[in-house]
Amino acid sequence: MERVPVAQLIDLERLGRDGRPPTPRAIREALPKGWVLDGDGHTARRDLRVLARDGWVLVLGLVTFGAAGLGLFWQTFPRGWGGLARFGVMVAIVLVAGGFVAPIITRALMKR
């Protein structure tokens, strides 16, 4: 896991008061989205949790709309391997479309 010195991500001198170093809380709040402070207080790493920050919106949306789509089209699928193949194609289409749409949504959320 890549660790980056905090000074590369934020201006520590600006956060400090009266010549004192900034508090860990001030550093955590000043870090860009997607970064978390390590325990040593001097380095930061990427936040790799699945539901970190705004990512839960994307996961919840995918699960909700996927379940709704499956419920709507369940009766239209043919029985047997043909229905399973049709379901697999639909899942593949959603994954490919999500591969293009998800980065756009993520960039929009990061601009806030």
N, CA, C and O of each residue as an XYZ file, in Angstrom:
448
protein
N       0.841     -1.165      0.000
C       0.000      0.000      0.000
C       0.897      1.243      0.000
O       1.837      1.347      0.788
N       0.592      2.164     -0.884
C       1.403      3.369     -1.036
C       1.161      4.338      0.114
O       0.019      4.664      0.436
N       2.236      4.789      0.721
C       2.166      5.782      1.792
C       2.881      7.037      1.315
O       3.985      6.982      0.775
N       2.219      8.169      1.532
C       2.738      9.448      1.059
C       2.897     10.368      2.259
O       2.019     10.401      3.121
N       3.987     11.112      2.338
C       4.105     12.087      3.422
C       2.973     13.111      3.343
O       2.613     13.572      2.259
N       2.422     13.457      4.494
C       1.284     14.375      4.556
C       1.645     15.729      3.956
O       0.794     16.397      3.368
N       2.891     16.132      4.101
C       3.331     17.441      3.592
C       3.212     17.532      2.071
O       3.148     18.638      1.533
N       3.179     16.401      1.365
C       3.001     16.422     -0.085
C       1.548     16.667     -0.467
O       1.270     17.122     -1.577
N       0.619     16.371      0.438
C      -0.804     16.500      0.123
C      -1.399     17.826      0.596
O      -2.292     18.372     -0.053
N      -0.913     18.342      1.715
C      -1.470     19.578      2.275
C      -0.347     20.473      2.781
O       0.782     20.021      2.968
N      -0.662     21.736      3.000
C       0.297     22.700      3.534
C       0.206     22.679      5.060
O      -0.717     23.252      5.639
N       1.159     22.023      5.703
C       1.126     21.875      7.161
C       1.381     23.198      7.882
O       0.845     23.423      8.967
N       2.186     24.068      7.294
C       2.476     25.347      7.938
C       1.229     26.221      8.052
O       1.067     26.963      9.020
N       0.355     26.126      7.061
C      -0.877     26.911      7.074
C      -1.850     26.405      8.140
O      -2.627     27.179      8.699
N      -1.802     25.105      8.414
C      -2.710     24.521      9.412
C      -2.276     24.796     10.847
O      -3.107     24.862     11.752
N      -0.983     24.956     11.048
C      -0.468     25.187     12.403
C      -0.841     26.576     12.917
O      -1.067     27.500     12.135
N      -0.903     26.710     14.233
C      -1.257     27.991     14.859
C      -0.115     28.445     15.766
O       0.394     27.675     16.581
N       0.266     29.678     15.612
C       1.293     30.292     16.469
C       2.583     29.479     16.505
O       3.224     29.361     17.549
N       2.952     28.928     15.369
C       4.189     28.170     15.312
C       4.085     26.736     15.805
O       5.050     25.977     15.709
N       2.927     26.354     16.330
C       2.741     24.973     16.792
C       2.336     24.087     15.622
O       1.685     24.560     14.691
N       2.706     22.823     15.652
C       2.294     21.922     14.568
C       0.787     21.671     14.621
O       0.184     21.775     15.689
N       0.178     21.346     13.493
C      -1.264     21.096     13.475
C      -1.626     19.818     14.229
O      -0.812     18.902     14.350
N      -2.833     19.771     14.723
C      -3.315     18.584     15.429
C      -3.649     17.496     14.417
O      -3.916     17.798     13.254
N      -3.637     16.239     14.842
C      -4.031     15.161     13.921
C      -5.447     15.357     13.365
O      -5.716     15.018     12.213
N      -6.348     15.906     14.186
C      -7.714     16.148     13.711
C      -7.719     17.163     12.561
O      -8.415     16.970     11.564
N      -6.946     18.234     12.701
C      -6.872     19.247     11.643
C      -6.269     18.657     10.368
O      -6.691     18.988      9.259
N      -5.286     17.788     10.538
C      -4.675     17.144      9.364
C      -5.691     16.240      8.675
O      -5.817     16.273      7.450
N      -6.425     15.423      9.454
C      -7.429     14.527      8.867
C      -8.493     15.305      8.105
O      -8.911     14.887      7.025
N      -8.933     16.429      8.655
C      -9.964     17.226      7.991
C      -9.444     17.903      6.732
O     -10.212     18.151      5.803
N      -8.148     18.206      6.688
C      -7.576     18.908      5.541
C      -7.161     17.968      4.406
O      -6.941     18.414      3.280
N      -7.054     16.678      4.697
C      -6.640     15.734      3.656
C      -7.678     15.695      2.534
O      -8.875     15.829      2.790
N      -7.224     15.511      1.294
C      -8.171     15.374      0.183
C      -9.027     14.124      0.351
O      -8.638     13.181      1.038
N     -10.189     14.127     -0.280
C     -11.065     12.956     -0.210
C     -10.334     11.738     -0.750
O      -9.596     11.823     -1.732
N     -10.547     10.621     -0.103
C      -9.921      9.382     -0.516
C      -8.606      9.088      0.185
O      -7.996      8.051     -0.075
N      -8.154      9.968      1.062
C      -6.913      9.777      1.806
C      -7.220      9.724      3.292
O      -8.085     10.451      3.779
N      -6.505      8.854      4.021
C      -6.641      8.758      5.470
C      -5.263      8.872      6.105
O      -4.256      8.465      5.527
N      -5.244      9.431      7.297
C      -3.996      9.622      8.034
C      -3.582      8.303      8.679
O      -4.401      7.614      9.286
N      -2.309      7.961      8.541
C      -1.788      6.766      9.203
C      -1.629      7.027     10.692
O      -1.717      8.169     11.145
N      -1.398      5.984     11.435
C      -1.245      6.095     12.878
C      -0.048      6.910     13.315
O      -0.046      7.466     14.413
N       0.976      6.992     12.473
C       2.161      7.758     12.852
C       1.935      9.266     12.763
O       2.716     10.034     13.325
N       0.896      9.700     12.077
C       0.573     11.115     11.964
C       1.407     11.873     10.953
O       1.230     13.080     10.792
N       2.318     11.190     10.263
C       3.202     11.856      9.304
C       2.978     11.398      7.874
O       3.421     12.060      6.936
N       2.292     10.266      7.694
C       2.041      9.750      6.352
C       0.549      9.515      6.167
O      -0.202      9.365      7.131
N       0.143      9.487      4.906
C      -1.256      9.222      4.557
C      -1.278      8.117      3.513
O      -0.294      7.892      2.808
N      -2.403      7.435      3.422
C      -2.570      6.365      2.436
C      -3.961      6.470      1.840
O      -4.837      7.134      2.393
N      -4.155      5.812      0.712
C      -5.456      5.793      0.060
C      -6.449      5.035      0.930
O      -6.108      4.020      1.537
N      -7.685      5.537      0.987
C      -8.744      4.880      1.739
C      -9.374      3.834      0.840
O     -10.087      4.178     -0.103
N      -9.122      2.560      1.116
C      -9.566      1.483      0.245
C     -10.820      0.771      0.742
O     -11.179     -0.285      0.221
N     -11.484      1.336      1.740
C     -12.712      0.692      2.212
C     -13.777      0.776      1.132
O     -13.869      1.776      0.420
N     -14.584     -0.276      1.010
C     -15.598     -0.352     -0.042
C     -16.639      0.756      0.117
O     -17.021      1.389     -0.867
N     -17.086      0.988      1.304
C     -18.142      1.965      1.516
C     -17.608      3.279      2.082
O     -18.300      3.958      2.840
N     -16.385      3.633      1.717
C     -15.777      4.857      2.246
C     -16.455      6.091      1.683
O     -16.684      6.203      0.478
N     -16.761      6.990      2.554
C     -17.295      8.308      2.231
C     -18.526      8.226      1.340
O     -19.571      7.767      1.801
N     -18.445      8.651      0.083
C     -19.620      8.721     -0.790
C     -19.833      7.461     -1.615
O     -20.809      7.385     -2.362
N     -18.963      6.484     -1.508
C     -19.092      5.268     -2.295
C     -20.340      4.459     -1.970
O     -20.812      3.690     -2.807
N     -20.878      4.620     -0.769
C     -22.070      3.853     -0.399
C     -23.245      4.232     -1.292
O     -24.131      3.406     -1.505
N     -23.281      5.444     -1.816
C     -24.366      5.861     -2.713
C     -24.324      5.032     -3.984
O     -25.360      4.570     -4.461
N     -23.130      4.840     -4.536
C     -22.999      4.052     -5.754
C     -23.381      2.596     -5.527
O     -24.093      2.002     -6.337
N     -22.910      2.024     -4.428
C     -23.223      0.623     -4.138
C     -24.714      0.434     -3.918
O     -25.303     -0.509     -4.445
N     -25.330      1.320     -3.144
C     -26.765      1.224     -2.882
C     -27.565      1.372     -4.174
O     -28.542      0.651     -4.380
N     -27.167      2.287     -5.036
C     -27.856      2.469     -6.312
C     -27.748      1.238     -7.195
O     -28.736      0.826     -7.803
N     -26.560      0.643     -7.276
C     -26.387     -0.554     -8.092
C     -27.237     -1.714     -7.578
O     -27.874     -2.416     -8.363
N     -27.245     -1.913     -6.277
C     -28.026     -3.015     -5.706
C     -29.523     -2.774     -5.902
O     -30.256     -3.688     -6.281
N     -29.976     -1.553     -5.645
C     -31.407     -1.243     -5.755
C     -31.908     -1.393     -7.183
O     -32.901     -2.079     -7.424
N     -31.231     -0.757     -8.132
C     -31.690     -0.815     -9.515
C     -31.468     -2.187    -10.132
O     -32.229     -2.598    -11.008
N     -30.450     -2.895     -9.694
C     -30.261     -4.258    -10.164
C     -31.386     -5.177     -9.704
O     -31.892     -5.988    -10.480
N     -31.773     -5.046     -8.438
C     -32.877     -5.861     -7.921
C     -34.197     -5.498     -8.600
O     -35.001     -6.380     -8.901
N     -34.425     -4.207     -8.843
C     -35.652     -3.777     -9.518
C     -35.691     -4.314    -10.955
O     -36.732     -4.779    -11.418
N     -34.557     -4.248    -11.654
C     -34.503     -4.769    -13.021
C     -34.731     -6.262    -13.073
O     -35.440     -6.758    -13.949
N     -34.133     -6.983    -12.141
C     -34.337     -8.431    -12.101
C     -35.799     -8.753    -11.814
O     -36.363     -9.667    -12.414
N     -36.415     -8.003    -10.897
C     -37.828     -8.223    -10.593
C     -38.738     -7.934    -11.775
O     -39.717     -8.647    -11.993
N     -38.425     -6.893    -12.540
C     -39.256     -6.545    -13.695
C     -39.137     -7.557    -14.829
O     -40.127     -7.855    -15.498
N     -37.951     -8.080    -15.050
C     -37.728     -8.944    -16.211
C     -37.700    -10.431    -15.881
O     -37.470    -11.245    -16.775
N     -37.925    -10.808    -14.635
C     -37.842    -12.218    -14.247
C     -38.808    -13.094    -15.047
O     -38.428    -14.175    -15.497
N     -40.036    -12.645    -15.227
C     -41.030    -13.450    -15.940
C     -40.780    -13.505    -17.440
O     -41.317    -14.386    -18.113
N     -39.980    -12.587    -17.987
C     -39.724    -12.588    -19.428
C     -38.571    -13.496    -19.823
O     -38.393    -13.782    -21.006
N     -37.793    -13.952    -18.863
C     -36.675    -14.826    -19.186
C     -37.191    -16.216    -19.539
O     -38.080    -16.737    -18.866
N     -36.637    -16.821    -20.592
C     -36.998    -18.212    -20.860
C     -36.409    -19.124    -19.781
O     -35.409    -18.780    -19.152
N     -37.006    -20.238    -19.577
C     -36.520    -21.187    -18.573
C     -35.277    -21.906    -19.084
O     -35.082    -22.045    -20.292
N     -34.452    -22.355    -18.171
C     -33.276    -23.152    -18.518
C     -32.064    -22.308    -18.843
O     -31.914    -21.184    -18.363
N     -31.183    -22.887    -19.689
C     -29.906    -22.250    -20.007
C     -30.093    -20.962    -20.805
O     -29.292    -20.036    -20.680
N     -31.126    -20.897    -21.611
C     -31.380    -19.681    -22.389
C     -31.647    -18.486    -21.484
O     -31.146    -17.389    -21.733
N     -32.433    -18.697    -20.436
C     -32.715    -17.625    -19.486
C     -31.485    -17.212    -18.712
O     -31.265    -16.032    -18.438
N     -30.684    -18.212    -18.362
C     -29.444    -17.912    -17.646
C     -28.481    -17.126    -18.541
O     -27.815    -16.200    -18.078
N     -28.410    -17.493    -19.807
C     -27.541    -16.774    -20.745
C     -28.037    -15.335    -20.933
O     -27.234    -14.403    -20.963
N     -29.351    -15.153    -21.058
C     -29.900    -13.807    -21.221
C     -29.611    -12.955    -19.988
O     -29.276    -11.777    -20.106
N     -29.741    -13.551    -18.813
C     -29.426    -12.825    -17.579
C     -27.947    -12.451    -17.548
O     -27.602    -11.335    -17.159
N     -27.074    -13.366    -17.951
C     -25.641    -13.078    -17.985
C     -25.299    -11.938    -18.935
O     -24.448    -11.103    -18.627
N     -25.960    -11.902    -20.092
C     -25.726    -10.809    -21.044
C     -26.180     -9.490    -20.446
O     -25.497     -8.477    -20.600
N     -27.326     -9.482    -19.763
C     -27.808     -8.248    -19.148
C     -26.847     -7.763    -18.060
O     -26.588     -6.564    -17.956
N     -26.325     -8.671    -17.262
C     -25.360     -8.293    -16.221
C     -24.097     -7.721    -16.856
O     -23.546     -6.735    -16.366
N     -23.638     -8.333    -17.941
C     -22.439     -7.838    -18.627
C     -22.668     -6.436    -19.184
O     -21.776     -5.592    -19.106
N     -23.842     -6.177    -19.743
C     -24.155     -4.844    -20.272
C     -24.154     -3.812    -19.155
O     -23.631     -2.710    -19.322
N     -24.736     -4.167    -18.023
C     -24.764     -3.236    -16.890
C     -23.348     -2.963    -16.382
O     -23.023     -1.824    -16.049
N     -22.506     -3.989    -16.321
C     -21.127     -3.797    -15.855
C     -20.327     -2.919    -16.811
O     -19.547     -2.075    -16.369
N     -20.508     -3.107    -18.105
C     -19.795     -2.282    -19.078
C     -20.293     -0.839    -19.001
O     -19.494      0.097    -18.985
N     -21.616     -0.661    -18.954
C     -22.170      0.695    -18.842
C     -21.730      1.340    -17.539
O     -21.404      2.527    -17.515
N     -21.716      0.574    -16.454
C     -21.265      1.096    -15.166
C     -19.796      1.474    -15.184
O     -19.377      2.379    -14.461
N     -19.010      0.789    -16.001
C     -17.602      1.122    -16.137
C     -17.383      2.486    -16.758
O     -16.364      3.130    -16.510
N     -18.344      2.934    -17.570
C     -18.255      4.270    -18.156
C     -18.932      5.325    -17.288
O     -18.444      6.450    -17.183
N     -20.046      4.968    -16.668
C     -20.830      5.935    -15.894
C     -20.249      6.145    -14.496
O     -20.237      7.275    -14.007
N     -19.774      5.100    -13.850
C     -19.275      5.206    -12.472
C     -18.130      6.211    -12.335
O     -18.135      6.984    -11.378
N     -17.142      6.239    -13.249
C     -16.097      7.266    -13.101
C     -16.638      8.691    -13.236
O     -16.147      9.605    -12.573
N     -17.635      8.880    -14.081
C     -18.232     10.217    -14.231
C     -18.911     10.639    -12.936
O     -18.758     11.776    -12.490
N     -19.659      9.724    -12.336
C     -20.349     10.020    -11.076
C     -19.317     10.262     -9.971
O     -19.472     11.179     -9.164
N     -18.272      9.445     -9.937
C     -17.245      9.603     -8.904
C     -16.564     10.959     -9.030
O     -16.338     11.631     -8.024
N     -16.233     11.372    -10.254
C     -15.602     12.682    -10.446
C     -16.537     13.805     -9.986
O     -16.097     14.777     -9.372
N     -17.832     13.660    -10.290
C     -18.791     14.684     -9.871
C     -18.896     14.758     -8.350
O     -19.009     15.850     -7.794
N     -18.860     13.614     -7.672
C     -18.925     13.626     -6.212
C     -17.651     14.210     -5.607
O     -17.704     14.867     -4.567
N     -16.514     13.977     -6.245
C     -15.249     14.483     -5.705
C     -15.112     15.994     -5.879
O     -14.334     16.624     -5.163
N     -15.854     16.588     -6.821
C     -15.768     18.034     -7.048
C     -16.475     18.837     -5.983
O     -16.229     20.036     -5.848
N     -17.373     18.185     -5.202
C     -18.135     18.934     -4.191
C     -17.245     19.597     -3.222
O     -17.719     20.268     -2.306
